[in-house]
Amino acid sequence: MTETILANATLVLPDATATGAVCLRDGLIHDIDTGAAMPSGALDMQGDMLLPGLIELHTDNLERHIAPRPGVNWPHASAIVAHDAELSSVGITTVFDAMRVGSVVSNARTNYGKYARQLATELMDLRARDALRISHYLHLRAEVCSETLLEELAEFTADDRVGIVSLMDHTPGERQFRDLDKLKTYVCGKHGLSEDEFADHVASQRSLRQRLGDAHEAGAVAAARRLGAALASHDDTTAAQVATSAGHGATIAEFPTTQEAAAASHERAIAVMMGAPNLIRGGSHSGNVAAADLAEAGLIDIMSSDYVPSALLSAAVVLGDLWDDMARGIATVTDAPARATGLSDRGRIAPGLRADLIRVARIDGTPVLRGTWVRGMRAA
């Protein structure tokens, strides 16, 4: 039997905060004591917050590690291990690693080639060898505007721990990039395209959507059902698009671009997820709705670090302060994402759940991670 007691902590429980101690035994939360006593042999948390481990549903961070520069393909095993260590260091104990499925083989300039199946196999192999610190699931980002989506989805089975399939429609002039000038800034900055090359890119993407979009959308919805994964919409903009997503069976709305879409998602019991960088920066880099505005309207259920892993903890604390309810803010990165993906064994500090916990201090208001435990073992 292995046992650890974390005492003199500010426990962030599902509905409140309280001073107390948590006993971790054999990888699970064994007991919670909301008294002020310091049990013998306990680790003193010195009043710091003790939270459930953070759960990340949509992060591009692994892609950043395997392609740290344009044209650079980093060795995957090293990239996966570095990505895993980075997430544990910012308090993330469960991650749904986002991997693009769907390539455009006829235009390699603005699209990466197929990679998800190989990377997923390597990730699962490292997991089986106990080489990773935290819990990993897959999030397949199904690119509707592609040429190979259905073939790539067919390579995944129920054994691959696919927890989310998201419908990614990046048709120029729609959804995230309704403003073509914003798209031009993003694509040309990332790929160094000329004016003519950008025009060709726009025409090509629109053509793919027209020719294959409906079949790819239907195929991705079917794949989510086959894999037993939650289905997520992405960048819904109008109530009509939300209605379509609901008809597909979507239960998560990733980054709705307008308050109209966020409100329509709430009305249909679709959990609204927003990006932590949007909240912390004070707005969307694409010019879409500000996360802070949705928070003020009570329209945020889940936060995602998106492209900055350390932003997840910061955003949850910002929401806790904004709502004057730290338990509610922390739930957007713990309990709510766990529920949205059917993970009933984590996301809360409660007896019998996984002992995935983080210790957080606040220094001049800024949350600072001081410890990460995964299944009761120190991971960072």
Backbone torsions as a table, in degrees:
resi	resn	phi	psi	omega
1	MET	NA	129.2	174.2
2	THR	-109.2	133.4	-176.2
3	GLU	-138.7	136.7	175.0
4	THR	-134.9	137.5	177.0
5	ILE	-118.0	124.6	177.7
6	LEU	-107.1	111.6	-170.7
7	ALA	-120.8	171.3	-179.0
8	ASN	53.5	46.4	-178.7
9	ALA	-113.6	155.0	168.7
10	THR	-90.0	99.7	-174.8
11	LEU	-78.1	125.8	174.6
12	VAL	-95.8	97.3	-177.2
13	LEU	-88.9	173.9	-175.2
14	PRO	-54.1	-35.2	-173.9
15	ASP	-126.5	3.1	-175.4
16	ALA	-166.3	174.6	171.3
17	THR	-117.0	149.7	-178.6
18	ALA	-156.8	149.7	174.3
19	THR	-78.3	137.4	179.1
20	GLY	173.4	-161.7	-176.0
21	ALA	-134.4	153.5	176.8
22	VAL	-126.7	130.4	176.3
23	CYS	-100.1	124.6	178.3
24	LEU	-105.8	127.8	-178.0
25	ARG	-139.9	125.4	176.8
26	ASP	50.9	43.6	173.3
27	GLY	86.0	-2.5	-178.0
28	LEU	-123.7	160.7	171.1
29	ILE	-76.9	114.5	-175.5
30	HIS	-87.7	-42.8	-173.6
31	ASP	-155.9	154.3	176.3
32	ILE	-127.8	131.6	177.7
33	ASP	-123.1	115.3	-178.4
34	THR	-91.0	19.0	174.1
35	GLY	-87.8	176.8	-176.7
36	ALA	-98.1	3.7	-176.7
37	ALA	-68.0	151.5	177.1
38	MET	-109.5	97.9	-178.1
39	PRO	-60.5	151.9	178.5
40	SER	-60.5	132.6	177.9
41	GLY	80.3	2.3	-178.4
42	ALA	-75.1	154.2	172.8
43	LEU	-87.8	127.4	-176.2
44	ASP	-82.8	116.1	179.3
45	MET	-84.1	-2.0	174.1
46	GLN	54.3	34.3	176.9
47	GLY	83.8	-2.4	179.3
48	ASP	-64.4	157.7	176.3
49	MET	-70.5	139.5	172.0
50	LEU	-115.3	117.5	-174.4
51	LEU	-117.6	159.5	166.4
52	PRO	-62.3	152.0	174.3
53	GLY	-58.5	144.3	-176.9
54	LEU	-74.3	146.0	-179.5
55	ILE	-118.8	117.8	-175.9
56	GLU	-105.4	121.0	-176.5
57	LEU	-96.4	-21.8	-175.7
58	HIS	-148.8	99.3	176.6
59	THR	-133.1	135.6	176.0
60	ASP	-90.3	11.0	-171.2
61	ASN	-63.4	-36.8	179.5
62	LEU	-65.4	-39.8	177.1
63	GLU	-60.1	-38.3	178.2
64	ARG	-62.7	-35.4	-179.8
65	HIS	-74.4	-34.1	-179.3
66	ILE	-82.7	-16.7	176.9
67	ALA	-135.7	71.6	-174.7
68	PRO	-69.4	-18.0	175.4
69	ARG	-141.1	152.9	175.3
70	PRO	-55.0	128.5	179.0
71	GLY	84.3	-2.8	-179.6
72	VAL	-101.8	125.3	177.0
73	ASN	-113.1	100.4	-175.5
74	TRP	-75.5	147.1	177.1
75	PRO	-52.4	126.8	-169.2
76	HIS	-64.8	-40.4	-178.4
77	ALA	-61.0	-44.1	178.4
78	SER	-64.4	-40.0	-179.9
79	ALA	-64.5	-42.8	-178.7
80	ILE	-64.5	-45.1	-178.9
81	VAL	-64.0	-40.8	179.5
82	ALA	-66.6	-42.1	177.3
83	HIS	-60.3	-46.4	-179.8
84	ASP	-60.6	-44.4	-179.3
85	ALA	-66.7	-38.2	178.8
86	GLU	-62.4	-43.8	-178.7
87	LEU	-64.8	-42.2	178.8
88	SER	-62.5	-31.3	-177.6
89	SER	-73.7	-13.8	177.9
90	VAL	-113.6	13.2	171.8
91	GLY	93.8	4.6	178.9
92	ILE	-85.3	122.3	-178.6
93	THR	-112.3	-12.7	172.8
94	THR	-136.9	131.5	-178.7
95	VAL	-134.1	141.6	169.6
96	PHE	-104.2	100.0	-174.2
97	ASP	-71.8	117.5	-178.7
98	ALA	-77.2	126.0	177.8
99	MET	-131.2	128.6	178.9
100	ARG	-72.1	132.4	168.9
101	VAL	-120.9	132.3	-174.9
102	GLY	113.6	108.7	-177.7
103	SER	-114.7	163.0	173.3
104	VAL	-117.8	93.2	-171.3
105	VAL	-75.2	-16.9	-177.6
106	SER	-86.4	-5.6	-179.1
107	ASN	-146.5	85.6	-175.5
108	ALA	-74.3	-11.7	-174.9
109	ARG	-65.3	-41.4	-175.3
110	THR	-114.0	14.1	179.6
111	ASN	-142.8	133.3	173.7
112	TYR	-73.3	153.6	178.4
113	GLY	-77.3	179.2	179.0
114	LYS	-61.0	134.7	179.5
115	TYR	-149.6	-18.6	-166.3
116	ALA	-63.1	-43.4	-176.3
117	ARG	-62.3	-46.9	-179.1
118	GLN	-64.1	-44.1	-178.4
119	LEU	-64.6	-40.8	178.8
120	ALA	-62.7	-40.9	178.4
121	THR	-61.9	-44.1	179.3
122	GLU	-65.8	-39.1	178.5
123	LEU	-62.7	-46.2	-178.6
124	MET	-67.9	-31.3	176.9
125	ASP	-66.6	-44.1	177.8
126	LEU	-64.9	-37.5	176.7
127	ARG	-62.6	-44.6	-179.2
128	ALA	-63.8	-28.1	179.8
129	ARG	-87.9	6.1	178.6
130	ASP	61.1	37.1	-178.8
131	ALA	-94.8	-3.5	-175.7
132	LEU	-112.6	148.8	-175.1
133	ARG	-84.8	-31.9	-172.6
134	ILE	-120.0	178.1	-176.5
135	SER	-90.8	128.0	-175.9
136	HIS	-117.0	133.2	168.8
137	TYR	-125.4	170.0	179.8
138	LEU	-104.9	144.0	172.2
139	HIS	-124.1	108.2	-178.5
140	LEU	-89.5	116.6	179.3
141	ARG	-90.1	99.3	-172.8
142	ALA	-82.0	104.9	-177.7
143	GLU	-80.3	108.0	-179.1
144	VAL	-64.9	-40.5	-179.9
145	CYS	-84.8	71.5	-179.0
146	SER	-147.6	178.7	-179.1
147	GLU	-109.4	-18.8	-170.0
148	THR	-124.3	18.5	-172.1
149	LEU	-58.6	-50.4	-173.7
150	LEU	-65.3	-38.8	178.1
151	GLU	-64.0	-40.1	-178.6
152	GLU	-71.3	-39.8	177.3
153	LEU	-62.0	-34.9	-177.5
154	ALA	-65.4	-17.2	-178.8
155	GLU	-78.9	-8.9	-177.6
156	PHE	-102.7	144.7	-179.2
157	THR	-126.5	175.9	179.4
158	ALA	-64.5	-13.8	179.3
159	ASP	-82.7	-4.5	-172.8
160	ASP	-91.3	6.7	179.1
161	ARG	56.5	41.3	176.0
162	VAL	-80.2	113.7	-177.0
163	GLY	-99.3	-24.4	-177.7
164	ILE	-141.5	137.7	165.6
165	VAL	-120.9	125.1	-179.5
166	SER	-114.8	143.5	179.4
167	LEU	-88.8	109.2	-175.6
168	MET	-106.7	107.5	178.8
169	ASP	-113.5	101.1	-178.2
170	HIS	-102.9	35.7	176.5
171	THR	-59.1	124.3	179.3
172	PRO	-56.3	134.1	-179.5
173	GLY	89.9	1.0	-179.5
174	GLU	-123.9	158.0	169.8
175	ARG	50.9	-118.5	-174.8
176	GLN	-57.7	-39.1	-175.7
177	PHE	-115.8	57.3	172.1
178	ARG	-62.4	-33.5	177.9
179	ASP	-86.0	107.3	-177.2
180	LEU	-64.3	-26.9	177.1
181	ASP	-65.5	-38.7	176.2
182	LYS	-65.0	-40.8	177.9
183	LEU	-62.7	-42.4	-179.7
184	LYS	-61.1	-43.9	178.7
185	THR	-60.2	-43.2	-177.4
186	TYR	-68.5	-53.0	-174.3
187	VAL	-69.0	-45.0	-178.5
188	CYS	-68.1	-35.5	176.9
189	GLY	-67.3	-35.5	-177.8
190	LYS	-79.2	-37.9	-172.8
191	HIS	-114.6	-3.2	177.9
192	GLY	67.0	38.3	-176.8
193	LEU	-78.7	148.4	171.8
194	SER	-81.6	174.9	177.4
195	GLU	-57.3	-46.8	-178.2
196	ASP	-66.5	-39.1	179.7
197	GLU	-66.8	-36.3	177.3
198	PHE	-66.0	-41.6	178.0
199	ALA	-61.5	-39.7	177.6
200	ASP	-64.8	-39.2	178.5
201	HIS	-61.5	-46.8	179.7
202	VAL	-60.0	-47.0	-179.0
203	ALA	-62.9	-40.8	-178.9
204	SER	-65.1	-45.4	-179.1
205	GLN	-65.0	-40.9	178.2
206	ARG	-64.8	-37.1	179.0
207	SER	-66.3	-41.8	179.0
208	LEU	-62.8	-41.6	178.9
209	ARG	-62.2	-40.9	-178.7
210	GLN	-68.5	-39.3	-175.1
211	ARG	-81.8	-39.2	-168.7
212	LEU	-123.3	-9.9	-170.5
213	GLY	-56.5	-48.3	-176.6
214	ASP	-64.9	-42.6	179.0
215	ALA	-65.8	-38.8	179.7
216	HIS	-68.6	-39.6	178.2
217	GLU	-61.8	-46.1	179.0
218	ALA	-63.8	-39.5	179.7
219	GLY	-66.3	-36.4	178.3
220	ALA	-69.1	-39.6	177.2
221	VAL	-61.8	-43.2	179.0
222	ALA	-65.3	-37.9	179.9
223	ALA	-64.5	-40.6	178.2
224	ALA	-59.3	-42.4	178.7
225	ARG	-65.4	-44.6	-178.5
226	ARG	-61.7	-37.5	-175.9
227	LEU	-87.5	-6.0	-177.7
228	GLY	68.5	31.6	-175.8
229	ALA	-102.0	153.2	171.1
230	ALA	-68.0	141.8	177.6
231	LEU	-100.2	132.2	179.4
232	ALA	-120.4	138.4	167.3
233	SER	-83.9	167.5	-178.1
234	HIS	-142.7	124.4	174.9
235	ASP	61.9	33.1	172.6
236	ASP	-58.9	140.0	-173.9
237	THR	-116.7	-34.1	-176.1
238	THR	-120.8	162.7	176.3
239	ALA	-62.6	-32.1	178.8
240	ALA	-65.9	-40.2	177.4
241	GLN	-66.3	-37.0	176.9
242	VAL	-64.2	-40.0	178.1
243	ALA	-61.3	-40.1	176.6
244	THR	-63.6	-44.6	178.9
245	SER	-60.5	-43.4	178.5
246	ALA	-62.1	-38.4	177.7
247	GLY	-63.9	-31.7	176.0
248	HIS	-73.1	-17.9	-176.7
249	GLY	98.4	18.1	178.9
250	ALA	-63.5	137.8	177.3
251	THR	-117.3	-6.7	177.9
252	ILE	-130.4	134.1	174.6
253	ALA	-109.2	104.5	-179.6
254	GLU	-82.2	120.3	169.5
255	PHE	51.8	53.4	173.7
256	PRO	-54.0	141.6	-171.5
257	THR	-91.1	-8.3	-179.4
258	THR	-137.1	159.1	174.9
259	GLN	-66.8	-32.0	176.9
260	GLU	-57.2	-46.3	-178.7
261	ALA	-69.3	-38.6	179.1
262	ALA	-64.6	-43.9	179.6
263	ALA	-64.8	-40.8	179.1
264	ALA	-64.7	-35.9	177.1
265	SER	-64.3	-45.5	178.3
266	HIS	-59.2	-41.0	-179.6
267	GLU	-61.7	-27.6	-178.7
268	ARG	-101.8	15.2	177.6
269	ALA	60.2	32.9	173.6
270	ILE	-97.9	123.5	-176.4
271	ALA	-67.5	128.0	-178.3
272	VAL	-90.6	124.2	177.9
273	MET	-114.3	131.3	177.9
274	MET	-122.8	162.3	-176.9
275	GLY	-85.8	132.7	177.7
276	ALA	-61.0	-39.1	177.7
277	PRO	-59.5	-36.7	177.1
278	ASN	-58.7	-46.9	-178.8
279	LEU	-64.8	-45.4	-174.7
280	ILE	-73.1	-37.4	179.7
281	ARG	-77.2	-17.5	-178.9
282	GLY	90.5	12.4	178.4
283	GLY	169.5	170.1	-179.4
284	SER	-83.4	138.8	176.9
285	HIS	-70.7	-14.6	179.1
286	SER	-96.5	0.5	179.7
287	GLY	83.8	16.2	-178.2
288	ASN	-93.1	-171.2	-173.5
289	VAL	-59.7	143.1	179.0
290	ALA	-79.1	134.7	178.3
291	ALA	-59.5	-34.6	-179.8
292	ALA	-61.9	-37.0	178.6
293	ASP	-65.5	-40.0	177.8
294	LEU	-67.9	-36.3	178.3
295	ALA	-64.0	-43.7	178.8
296	GLU	-60.9	-32.6	-179.7
297	ALA	-86.8	1.0	180.0
298	GLY	71.5	32.4	-173.3
299	LEU	-112.9	18.7	176.6
300	ILE	-113.9	130.2	176.5
301	ASP	-109.2	-37.7	-172.5
302	ILE	-135.0	142.0	171.7
303	MET	-110.9	149.6	176.0
304	SER	-129.5	143.2	177.4
305	SER	-71.8	-21.1	178.6
306	ASP	57.7	-98.1	-175.3
307	TYR	-113.1	6.5	177.6
308	VAL	-133.3	94.9	-175.0
309	PRO	-52.9	-40.4	-176.8
310	SER	-68.7	-14.0	-178.0
311	ALA	-71.5	-19.3	-173.3
312	LEU	-64.3	-50.5	179.2
313	LEU	-63.3	-45.3	-178.9
314	SER	-59.2	-42.9	-178.2
315	ALA	-65.0	-39.9	180.0
316	ALA	-63.1	-39.7	178.6
317	VAL	-70.1	-38.9	175.4
318	VAL	-58.2	-44.7	178.7
319	LEU	-65.2	-40.1	178.1
320	GLY	-58.9	-41.2	177.6
321	ASP	-69.5	-44.0	-177.8
322	LEU	-61.8	-42.1	-179.1
323	TRP	-85.7	-6.2	-174.0
324	ASP	55.0	40.7	-177.4
325	ASP	-156.7	90.3	-175.1
326	MET	-63.8	-36.0	179.4
327	ALA	-60.6	-41.2	178.9
328	ARG	-66.2	-41.9	178.8
329	GLY	-62.9	-46.2	-179.1
330	ILE	-65.7	-31.6	179.5
331	ALA	-61.6	-24.5	179.8
332	THR	-68.9	-15.1	-179.6
333	VAL	-121.4	9.5	-178.6
334	THR	-134.5	-80.7	-175.0
335	ASP	-66.4	-45.3	-176.6
336	ALA	-63.4	-47.9	176.5
337	PRO	-64.9	-32.1	176.5
338	ALA	-63.5	-45.7	179.8
339	ARG	-65.0	-39.1	-177.1
340	ALA	-65.1	-23.1	-177.8
341	THR	-114.1	10.8	175.0
342	GLY	74.3	21.5	179.0
343	LEU	-92.6	91.7	-175.0
344	SER	-83.9	-2.5	-174.8
345	ASP	-101.1	9.3	-176.8
346	ARG	-156.2	176.5	175.8
347	GLY	101.0	-8.4	179.4
348	ARG	-141.7	155.7	170.3
349	ILE	-89.9	100.2	-178.0
350	ALA	-154.3	145.0	180.0
351	PRO	-56.4	137.6	177.0
352	GLY	92.6	-12.6	178.7
353	LEU	-88.5	166.3	178.4
354	ARG	-56.6	140.6	178.3
355	ALA	-84.4	63.2	174.2
356	ASP	-103.0	108.8	-172.7
357	LEU	-140.2	154.9	174.4
358	ILE	-133.9	146.9	176.7
359	ARG	-104.2	127.8	-174.6
360	VAL	-132.4	126.9	172.0
361	ALA	-100.9	161.2	173.2
362	ARG	-119.0	122.6	-180.0
363	ILE	-116.7	110.5	-173.8
364	ASP	52.2	39.4	177.4
365	GLY	89.6	-18.7	-177.1
366	THR	-84.8	128.0	177.5
367	PRO	-72.3	133.3	-178.9
368	VAL	-126.4	121.5	-179.6
369	LEU	-72.6	131.6	178.8
370	ARG	-119.9	-0.2	177.8
371	GLY	175.6	144.2	177.1
372	THR	-130.2	129.8	174.8
373	TRP	-119.4	132.2	176.6
374	VAL	-121.9	122.3	-173.7
375	ARG	50.1	39.0	175.0
376	GLY	82.2	-3.4	-178.9
377	MET	-106.1	140.0	-179.5
378	ARG	-66.0	124.6	-179.1
379	ALA	-112.9	-19.7	178.4
380	ALA	-161.7	NA	NA
